[in-house]
């Protein structure tokens, strides 16, 4: 039993909470995936299965008052930032009790109280907006940081480069977290990018950049925390190439035939939840029975969230035009 496995400043209790959060995200996503297949809701649905360590590490390395903004694969980030599982599931099903009143759906979860500034459906569209949030933080002289999540497929959007240029020019407190799962939708990055070392994307903007192992919670936490501290203490942006892997297709409608079963099987050997599970055992923090109890509780929360969502009402049609116009 070795405590040397834990390379972070987190206590054993905090590591247990990290494991609980990662497993909660996984179980909720599994239930959401089954609900989608049963046509309990429609539209787009992008699952976060396989990438749970990144959102959890970011949330634990941040403060509650810090802002977080994401792309459309944002269920996991929302949970890690403090959005209730019931509110997320209800939003997926378009119910009035959802995080945005059933109006946003899977790609547009939002929660002001948690400082979770939403999932955004336009590829790369959240990057300049998050940069604007960071500018507001600096303008108001607030002790806050903005973390911005996006996929590697966003890197060739013009707004990505415009945003990074201004963030460096104006020294903004933001961390750009590229969740690099290797496939921009269904296309291998080798086919669309002339540069495979994504850190080079930040070079021309004189911005700190690093590669982070997103499949290992300890590595993810340390790498992301370092960037967050730079943003908070030095008001300098950072670009992170966070290596990860999604175990499901790009979306629920994607059969993922562009990669082999062997590739997925090999990547599953590096499942971030499995790695933290083994670490907690090796450190003597929890027993297999205690870890099983956590899993049982997470499954129960996810199933109950679906039941509550199905029982919740849809938004009243009389509110159809609410939130469209500013009040006088």
FENUR-V638019 format. One record per helix or strand of 3 or more residues. SS is the DSSP state (H for helix, E for strand). FROM is the first residue (numbers start at 1). LEN is the number of residues. Records with the same first field share a line. If there is no record, write none. Layout:
SS->FROM-LEN, FROM-LEN
//
This chain:
H->3-3, 12-26, 52-10, 75-7, 85-8, 125-15, 152-3, 158-12, 189-3, 198-8, 217-18, 261-8, 272-11, 288-24, 317-3
E->67-4, 116-4, 146-6, 174-7, 208-6, 238-6
//
